[in-house]
Amino acid sequence: MAGENVVCLTSPEKDLEAERLVGESAALFTSAPGLILHISQDRPDIQFSTKVLATYMAHPCVKAMAALNHLVLYWDGTCWSPTAEV
């Protein structure tokens, strides 16, 4: 079943075929939304994205991981990130 494609739902209206994350990638993805949920309490600009990412915790897919990477890159580029220079 490792190479099998499964459905990754982005909304009830859309069914997108995507590769399901397995192993270390899936573990990394499922641990990230918990941390982001904690951070998003103080960051209203990422709250909606965090909510959407949390819906993928049961069935993480490549598209959801790409969205997580995009959110992290956004967070790193904003003045609220711990690595941003003031």
MOPAC internal coordinates of N, CA, C and O (Angstrom, degrees):
PM7 1SCF
backbone

  N    0.0000 0     0.00 0     0.00 0    0    0    0
  C    1.4389 1     0.00 0     0.00 0    1    0    0
  C    1.5227 1   112.08 1     0.00 0    2    1    0
  O    1.2310 1   119.12 1   175.34 1    3    2    1
  N    1.3258 1   119.28 1    -4.66 1    3    2    1
  C    1.4611 1   121.54 1  -174.15 1    5    3    2
  C    1.5176 1   112.89 1   -63.67 1    6    5    3
  O    1.2310 1   119.44 1   142.75 1    7    6    5
  N    1.3241 1   118.68 1   -37.25 1    7    6    5
  C    1.4544 1   120.32 1  -177.51 1    9    7    6
  C    1.5089 1   113.91 1   -95.35 1   10    9    7
  O    1.2310 1   120.24 1  -170.56 1   11   10    9
  N    1.3239 1   117.14 1     9.44 1   11   10    9
  C    1.4538 1   121.27 1  -175.20 1   13   11   10
  C    1.5289 1   111.63 1   -80.06 1   14   13   11
  O    1.2310 1   120.23 1   -41.38 1   15   14   13
  N    1.3173 1   117.17 1   138.62 1   15   14   13
  C    1.4689 1   121.37 1   175.11 1   17   15   14
  C    1.5173 1   109.24 1   -84.29 1   18   17   15
  O    1.2310 1   121.10 1   -39.70 1   19   18   17
  N    1.3289 1   115.51 1   140.30 1   19   18   17
  C    1.4590 1   121.47 1   176.35 1   21   19   18
  C    1.5131 1   108.80 1  -128.26 1   22   21   19
  O    1.2310 1   120.99 1   -12.74 1   23   22   21
  N    1.3051 1   115.72 1   167.26 1   23   22   21
  C    1.4625 1   120.48 1  -179.37 1   25   23   22
  C    1.5183 1   109.60 1   -81.45 1   26   25   23
  O    1.2310 1   120.85 1   -48.21 1   27   26   25
  N    1.3119 1   115.99 1   131.79 1   27   26   25
  C    1.4631 1   122.97 1   175.69 1   29   27   26
  C    1.5151 1   106.59 1  -113.72 1   30   29   27
  O    1.2310 1   119.90 1   -70.89 1   31   30   29
  N    1.3155 1   117.79 1   109.11 1   31   30   29
  C    1.4614 1   121.69 1  -174.54 1   33   31   30
  C    1.5183 1   111.17 1   -83.72 1   34   33   31
  O    1.2310 1   120.52 1   -52.09 1   35   34   33
  N    1.3215 1   116.62 1   127.91 1   35   34   33
  C    1.4569 1   120.58 1   174.05 1   37   35   34
  C    1.5100 1   110.64 1  -100.65 1   38   37   35
  O    1.2310 1   119.96 1   153.67 1   39   38   37
  N    1.3120 1   117.69 1   -26.33 1   39   38   37
  C    1.4531 1   122.73 1   175.39 1   41   39   38
  C    1.5211 1   106.74 1  -161.07 1   42   41   39
  O    1.2310 1   119.68 1   -16.04 1   43   42   41
  N    1.3181 1   118.22 1   163.96 1   43   42   41
  C    1.4646 1   119.46 1  -179.70 1   45   43   42
  C    1.5240 1   113.35 1   -59.28 1   46   45   43
  O    1.2310 1   119.73 1   152.28 1   47   46   45
  N    1.3459 1   118.13 1   -27.72 1   47   46   45
  C    1.4635 1   120.08 1  -177.67 1   49   47   46
  C    1.5212 1   113.36 1   -81.80 1   50   49   47
  O    1.2310 1   120.17 1   156.08 1   51   50   49
  N    1.3174 1   117.27 1   -23.92 1   51   50   49
  C    1.4606 1   119.99 1  -171.75 1   53   51   50
  C    1.5241 1   111.22 1  -115.89 1   54   53   51
  O    1.2310 1   120.70 1   -51.62 1   55   54   53
  N    1.2946 1   116.27 1   128.38 1   55   54   53
  C    1.4537 1   122.44 1   172.09 1   57   55   54
  C    1.5176 1   107.16 1  -111.87 1   58   57   55
  O    1.2310 1   120.28 1   -65.01 1   59   58   57
  N    1.3107 1   117.07 1   114.99 1   59   58   57
  C    1.4493 1   121.26 1   179.82 1   61   59   58
  C    1.5198 1   108.95 1  -112.16 1   62   61   59
  O    1.2310 1   120.96 1   -48.51 1   63   62   61
  N    1.3262 1   115.78 1   131.49 1   63   62   61
  C    1.4540 1   119.96 1   175.70 1   65   63   62
  C    1.5168 1   107.87 1   -75.27 1   66   65   63
  O    1.2310 1   120.28 1   -52.38 1   67   66   65
  N    1.3112 1   117.08 1   127.62 1   67   66   65
  C    1.4536 1   121.11 1   178.72 1   69   67   66
  C    1.5211 1   109.05 1  -149.25 1   70   69   67
  O    1.2310 1   121.18 1   -21.09 1   71   70   69
  N    1.2841 1   115.35 1   158.91 1   71   70   69
  C    1.4541 1   120.75 1   179.40 1   73   71   70
  C    1.5273 1   109.24 1   -82.29 1   74   73   71
  O    1.2310 1   120.90 1   -48.23 1   75   74   73
  N    1.2987 1   115.88 1   131.77 1   75   74   73
  C    1.4522 1   121.41 1  -179.39 1   77   75   74
  C    1.5242 1   110.02 1   -78.56 1   78   77   75
  O    1.2310 1   120.34 1   -39.49 1   79   78   77
  N    1.3198 1   116.96 1   140.51 1   79   78   77
  C    1.4584 1   121.08 1   177.05 1   81   79   78
  C    1.5179 1   109.45 1   -77.70 1   82   81   79
  O    1.2310 1   120.46 1   -38.94 1   83   82   81
  N    1.3211 1   116.72 1   141.06 1   83   82   81
  C    1.4658 1   121.77 1   178.10 1   85   83   82
  C    1.5174 1   108.99 1  -134.52 1   86   85   83
  O    1.2310 1   121.06 1   -19.47 1   87   86   85
  N    1.3006 1   115.58 1   160.53 1   87   86   85
  C    1.4597 1   121.84 1   174.39 1   89   87   86
  C    1.5110 1   114.21 1    65.18 1   90   89   87
  O    1.2310 1   121.40 1    47.09 1   91   90   89
  N    1.3461 1   114.92 1  -132.91 1   91   90   89
  C    1.4573 1   121.21 1  -175.27 1   93   91   90
  C    1.5250 1   112.62 1   -63.87 1   94   93   91
  O    1.2310 1   120.10 1   144.03 1   95   94   93
  N    1.3274 1   117.41 1   -35.97 1   95   94   93
  C    1.4666 1   120.76 1   178.75 1   97   95   94
  C    1.5215 1   111.21 1   -63.76 1   98   97   95
  O    1.2310 1   120.58 1   137.30 1   99   98   97
  N    1.3199 1   116.50 1   -42.70 1   99   98   97
  C    1.4632 1   120.43 1   179.13 1  101   99   98
  C    1.5261 1   110.63 1   -66.30 1  102  101   99
  O    1.2310 1   120.29 1   139.92 1  103  102  101
  N    1.3313 1   117.06 1   -40.08 1  103  102  101
  C    1.4661 1   120.37 1   178.88 1  105  103  102
  C    1.5265 1   110.88 1   -64.69 1  106  105  103
  O    1.2310 1   120.45 1   139.07 1  107  106  105
  N    1.3270 1   116.75 1   -40.93 1  107  106  105
  C    1.4593 1   120.65 1   177.55 1  109  107  106
  C    1.5246 1   110.62 1   -62.83 1  110  109  107
  O    1.2310 1   120.76 1   134.98 1  111  110  109
  N    1.3328 1   116.16 1   -45.02 1  111  110  109
  C    1.4659 1   118.90 1  -179.14 1  113  111  110
  C    1.5198 1   111.52 1   -64.24 1  114  113  111
  O    1.2310 1   119.67 1   136.51 1  115  114  113
  N    1.3202 1   118.23 1   -43.49 1  115  114  113
  C    1.4658 1   119.99 1  -175.90 1  117  115  114
  C    1.5281 1   112.38 1   -70.85 1  118  117  115
  O    1.2310 1   119.61 1   158.41 1  119  118  117
  N    1.3252 1   118.34 1   -21.59 1  119  118  117
  C    1.4641 1   119.53 1   177.37 1  121  119  118
  C    1.5230 1   111.86 1   -84.28 1  122  121  119
  O    1.2310 1   119.58 1   153.55 1  123  122  121
  N    1.3143 1   118.41 1   -26.45 1  123  122  121
  C    1.4623 1   122.19 1  -175.34 1  125  123  122
  C    1.5335 1   114.05 1   -67.17 1  126  125  123
  O    1.2310 1   118.32 1   134.26 1  127  126  125
  N    1.3342 1   120.82 1   -45.74 1  127  126  125
  C    1.4717 1   118.97 1  -178.22 1  129  127  126
  C    1.5273 1   114.14 1   -59.26 1  130  129  127
  O    1.2310 1   119.63 1   149.87 1  131  130  129
  N    1.3231 1   118.30 1   -30.13 1  131  130  129
  C    1.4607 1   119.91 1   176.96 1  133  131  130
  C    1.5139 1   111.95 1   -62.95 1  134  133  131
  O    1.2310 1   120.79 1   135.70 1  135  134  133
  N    1.3246 1   116.10 1   -44.30 1  135  134  133
  C    1.4576 1   121.00 1   177.06 1  137  135  134
  C    1.5258 1   110.55 1   -66.19 1  138  137  135
  O    1.2310 1   120.67 1   137.14 1  139  138  137
  N    1.3177 1   116.32 1   -42.86 1  139  138  137
  C    1.4607 1   120.28 1  -179.11 1  141  139  138
  C    1.5316 1   111.12 1   -67.14 1  142  141  139
  O    1.2310 1   120.04 1   144.60 1  143  142  141
  N    1.3364 1   117.53 1   -35.40 1  143  142  141
  C    1.4693 1   119.99 1   175.77 1  145  143  142
  C    1.5244 1   110.47 1   -59.52 1  146  145  143
  O    1.2310 1   120.65 1   139.41 1  147  146  145
  N    1.3089 1   116.36 1   -40.59 1  147  146  145
  C    1.4681 1   120.38 1   179.65 1  149  147  146
  C    1.5345 1   110.09 1   -65.53 1  150  149  147
  O    1.2310 1   120.15 1   135.72 1  151  150  149
  N    1.3197 1   117.32 1   -44.28 1  151  150  149
  C    1.4600 1   121.86 1  -178.92 1  153  151  150
  C    1.5280 1   111.32 1   -68.31 1  154  153  151
  O    1.2310 1   120.41 1   142.73 1  155  154  153
  N    1.3199 1   116.81 1   -37.27 1  155  154  153
  C    1.4672 1   120.30 1  -173.77 1  157  155  154
  C    1.5249 1   113.54 1   -67.78 1  158  157  155
  O    1.2310 1   119.67 1   166.50 1  159  158  157
  N    1.3232 1   118.24 1   -13.50 1  159  158  157
  C    1.4619 1   120.01 1   176.20 1  161  159  158
  C    1.5205 1   111.18 1   -60.71 1  162  161  159
  O    1.2310 1   120.70 1   147.97 1  163  162  161
  N    1.3290 1   116.27 1   -32.03 1  163  162  161
  C    1.4611 1   121.46 1   179.41 1  165  163  162
  C    1.5193 1   112.68 1  -100.61 1  166  165  163
  O    1.2310 1   119.86 1   179.34 1  167  166  165
  N    1.3222 1   117.86 1    -0.66 1  167  166  165
  C    1.4617 1   121.81 1  -175.63 1  169  167  166
  C    1.5288 1   110.11 1  -125.04 1  170  169  167
  O    1.2310 1   119.33 1   -93.07 1  171  170  169
  N    1.3269 1   118.88 1    86.93 1  171  170  169
  C    1.4592 1   120.56 1  -178.64 1  173  171  170
  C    1.5300 1   113.25 1   -62.07 1  174  173  171
  O    1.2310 1   120.20 1   158.07 1  175  174  173
  N    1.3295 1   117.23 1   -21.93 1  175  174  173
  C    1.4617 1   119.82 1  -179.19 1  177  175  174
  C    1.5284 1   113.36 1   -73.01 1  178  177  175
  O    1.2310 1   119.70 1   164.58 1  179  178  177
  N    1.3326 1   118.17 1   -15.42 1  179  178  177
  C    1.4681 1   119.58 1   179.24 1  181  179  178
  C    1.5260 1   112.95 1  -115.50 1  182  181  179
  O    1.2310 1   119.63 1  -174.97 1  183  182  181
  N    1.3217 1   118.31 1     5.03 1  183  182  181
  C    1.4637 1   120.62 1  -175.60 1  185  183  182
  C    1.5253 1   113.15 1   -64.35 1  186  185  183
  O    1.2310 1   119.69 1   136.65 1  187  186  185
  N    1.3254 1   118.19 1   -43.35 1  187  186  185
  C    1.4595 1   119.53 1  -179.13 1  189  187  186
  C    1.5300 1   110.43 1   -66.69 1  190  189  187
  O    1.2310 1   120.23 1   136.02 1  191  190  189
  N    1.3209 1   117.17 1   -43.98 1  191  190  189
  C    1.4628 1   120.85 1   178.70 1  193  191  190
  C    1.5234 1   110.90 1   -59.59 1  194  193  191
  O    1.2310 1   120.93 1   139.99 1  195  194  193
  N    1.3155 1   115.83 1   -40.01 1  195  194  193
  C    1.4617 1   120.89 1   179.29 1  197  195  194
  C    1.5205 1   110.77 1   -64.12 1  198  197  195
  O    1.2310 1   120.35 1   138.36 1  199  198  197
  N    1.3221 1   116.93 1   -41.64 1  199  198  197
  C    1.4647 1   120.79 1   178.85 1  201  199  198
  C    1.5304 1   110.81 1   -61.63 1  202  201  199
  O    1.2310 1   120.63 1   136.39 1  203  202  201
  N    1.3296 1   116.41 1   -43.61 1  203  202  201
  C    1.4624 1   120.50 1  -179.95 1  205  203  202
  C    1.5210 1   110.17 1   -65.41 1  206  205  203
  O    1.2310 1   119.57 1   135.98 1  207  206  205
  N    1.3263 1   118.43 1   -44.02 1  207  206  205
  C    1.4618 1   121.18 1   179.04 1  209  207  206
  C    1.5293 1   111.61 1   -62.23 1  210  209  207
  O    1.2310 1   120.28 1   144.78 1  211  210  209
  N    1.3142 1   117.06 1   -35.22 1  211  210  209
  C    1.4660 1   120.35 1   179.91 1  213  211  210
  C    1.5274 1   111.78 1   -64.50 1  214  213  211
  O    1.2310 1   119.99 1   153.88 1  215  214  213
  N    1.3232 1   117.62 1   -26.12 1  215  214  213
  C    1.4646 1   119.54 1   178.79 1  217  215  214
  C    1.5230 1   112.50 1   -70.35 1  218  217  215
  O    1.2310 1   120.06 1   163.56 1  219  218  217
  N    1.3164 1   117.50 1   -16.44 1  219  218  217
  C    1.4715 1   121.96 1   179.47 1  221  219  218
  C    1.5232 1   113.56 1   -90.99 1  222  221  219
  O    1.2310 1   119.43 1  -179.97 1  223  222  221
  N    1.3040 1   118.69 1     0.03 1  223  222  221
  C    1.4646 1   120.31 1  -175.19 1  225  223  222
  C    1.5192 1   112.99 1   -61.31 1  226  225  223
  O    1.2310 1   119.59 1   145.74 1  227  226  225
  N    1.3063 1   118.39 1   -34.26 1  227  226  225
  C    1.4631 1   120.95 1  -179.52 1  229  227  226
  C    1.5235 1   112.20 1   -73.02 1  230  229  227
  O    1.2310 1   120.35 1   144.45 1  231  230  229
  N    1.3250 1   116.94 1   -35.55 1  231  230  229
  C    1.4673 1   121.69 1  -177.90 1  233  231  230
  C    1.5270 1   109.59 1  -136.56 1  234  233  231
  O    1.2310 1   120.04 1  -105.45 1  235  234  233
  N    1.3302 1   117.53 1    74.55 1  235  234  233
  C    1.4656 1   119.31 1  -178.74 1  237  235  234
  C    1.5284 1   111.29 1   -67.79 1  238  237  235
  O    1.2310 1   120.73 1   -38.34 1  239  238  237
  N    1.3227 1   116.20 1   141.66 1  239  238  237
  C    1.4553 1   121.20 1   179.09 1  241  239  238
  C    1.5286 1   109.42 1  -133.53 1  242  241  239
  O    1.2310 1   120.86 1    -7.56 1  243  242  241
  N    1.3212 1   115.95 1   172.44 1  243  242  241
  C    1.4544 1   121.90 1  -177.00 1  245  243  242
  C    1.5246 1   110.83 1   -60.75 1  246  245  243
  O    1.2310 1   120.08 1   139.57 1  247  246  245
  N    1.3140 1   117.45 1   -40.43 1  247  246  245
  C    1.4701 1   121.24 1  -179.76 1  249  247  246
  C    1.5347 1   110.86 1   -63.92 1  250  249  247
  O    1.2310 1   119.94 1   141.84 1  251  250  249
  N    1.3129 1   117.71 1   -38.16 1  251  250  249
  C    1.4601 1   121.38 1   177.97 1  253  251  250
  C    1.5328 1   110.45 1   -67.93 1  254  253  251
  O    1.2310 1   120.25 1   142.56 1  255  254  253
  N    1.3298 1   117.12 1   -37.44 1  255  254  253
  C    1.4655 1   120.72 1   177.45 1  257  255  254
  C    1.5250 1   110.43 1   -65.58 1  258  257  255
  O    1.2310 1   120.30 1   142.06 1  259  258  257
  N    1.3238 1   117.02 1   -37.94 1  259  258  257
  C    1.4668 1   120.76 1   176.95 1  261  259  258
  C    1.5338 1   110.23 1   -63.58 1  262  261  259
  O    1.2310 1   120.54 1   140.48 1  263  262  261
  N    1.3282 1   116.57 1   -39.52 1  263  262  261
  C    1.4663 1   120.62 1   178.10 1  265  263  262
  C    1.5325 1   110.42 1   -66.12 1  266  265  263
  O    1.2310 1   120.36 1   141.69 1  267  266  265
  N    1.3181 1   116.91 1   -38.31 1  267  266  265
  C    1.4610 1   121.09 1   177.18 1  269  267  266
  C    1.5311 1   110.06 1   -63.59 1  270  269  267
  O    1.2310 1   120.22 1   134.92 1  271  270  269
  N    1.3151 1   117.18 1   -45.08 1  271  270  269
  C    1.4643 1   121.16 1   177.82 1  273  271  270
  C    1.5282 1   110.89 1   -59.93 1  274  273  271
  O    1.2310 1   120.69 1   139.03 1  275  274  273
  N    1.3310 1   116.28 1   -40.97 1  275  274  273
  C    1.4645 1   120.74 1   179.10 1  277  275  274
  C    1.5327 1   110.55 1   -63.02 1  278  277  275
  O    1.2310 1   120.30 1   137.34 1  279  278  277
  N    1.3131 1   117.04 1   -42.66 1  279  278  277
  C    1.4615 1   121.24 1   179.14 1  281  279  278
  C    1.5224 1   110.78 1   -63.53 1  282  281  279
  O    1.2310 1   120.18 1   137.65 1  283  282  281
  N    1.3224 1   117.26 1   -42.35 1  283  282  281
  C    1.4656 1   120.85 1   179.87 1  285  283  282
  C    1.5286 1   110.33 1   -64.81 1  286  285  283
  O    1.2310 1   119.98 1   138.76 1  287  286  285
  N    1.3297 1   117.63 1   -41.24 1  287  286  285
  C    1.4605 1   120.54 1   177.64 1  289  287  286
  C    1.5340 1   110.79 1   -64.90 1  290  289  287
  O    1.2310 1   120.16 1   141.32 1  291  290  289
  N    1.3227 1   117.30 1   -38.68 1  291  290  289
  C    1.4709 1   120.98 1   175.53 1  293  291  290
  C    1.5200 1   110.21 1   -61.60 1  294  293  291
  O    1.2310 1   120.98 1   132.59 1  295  294  293
  N    1.3334 1   115.74 1   -47.41 1  295  294  293
  C    1.4545 1   121.24 1  -178.07 1  297  295  294
  C    1.5248 1   110.44 1   -61.73 1  298  297  295
  O    1.2310 1   120.22 1   140.52 1  299  298  297
  N    1.3203 1   117.19 1   -39.48 1  299  298  297
  C    1.4556 1   121.41 1  -179.78 1  301  299  298
  C    1.5309 1   111.63 1   -67.52 1  302  301  299
  O    1.2310 1   120.35 1   151.07 1  303  302  301
  N    1.3232 1   116.94 1   -28.93 1  303  302  301
  C    1.4558 1   119.95 1  -178.16 1  305  303  302
  C    1.5154 1   115.17 1   -89.08 1  306  305  303
  O    1.2310 1   119.81 1   175.86 1  307  306  305
  N    1.3234 1   117.97 1    -4.14 1  307  306  305
  C    1.4691 1   119.93 1  -178.87 1  309  307  306
  C    1.5218 1   109.99 1   -94.57 1  310  309  307
  O    1.2310 1   121.09 1   -17.02 1  311  310  309
  N    1.3073 1   115.52 1   162.98 1  311  310  309
  C    1.4665 1   120.04 1  -176.53 1  313  311  310
  C    1.5293 1   111.76 1   -72.07 1  314  313  311
  O    1.2310 1   119.34 1   170.29 1  315  314  313
  N    1.3249 1   118.87 1    -9.71 1  315  314  313
  C    1.4643 1   121.32 1  -178.65 1  317  315  314
  C    1.5095 1   112.19 1   -87.48 1  318  317  315
  O    1.2310 1   120.00 1   171.23 1  319  318  317
  N    1.3359 1   117.60 1    -8.77 1  319  318  317
  C    1.4593 1   118.66 1  -176.40 1  321  319  318
  C    1.5190 1   110.12 1   -76.48 1  322  321  319
  O    1.2310 1   120.01 1   -29.77 1  323  322  321
  N    1.3350 1   117.59 1   150.23 1  323  322  321
  C    1.4537 1   120.19 1  -178.09 1  325  323  322
  C    1.5357 1   113.10 1   -66.99 1  326  325  323
  O    1.2310 1   119.50 1   160.70 1  327  326  325
  N    1.3317 1   118.56 1   -19.30 1  327  326  325
  C    1.4584 1   120.96 1  -178.68 1  329  327  326
  C    1.5152 1   112.80 1   -93.81 1  330  329  327
  O    1.2310 1   119.63 1   172.96 1  331  330  329
  N    1.3267 1   118.31 1    -7.04 1  331  330  329
  C    1.4636 1   121.11 1  -178.30 1  333  331  330
  C    1.5266 1   110.40 1   -74.39 1  334  333  331
  O    1.2310 1   121.57 1   -40.32 1  335  334  333
  N    1.3329 1   114.61 1   139.68 1  335  334  333
  C    1.4510 1   119.18 1   177.86 1  337  335  334
  C    1.5162 1   109.89 1   -84.74 1  338  337  335
  O    1.2310 1   120.73 1   -39.23 1  339  338  337
  N    1.3131 1   116.22 1   140.77 1  339  338  337
  C    1.4686 1   120.80 1  -177.75 1  341  339  338
  C    1.5035 1   110.53 1   -93.47 1  342  341  339
  O    1.2310 1   120.10 1   180.00 1  343  342  341

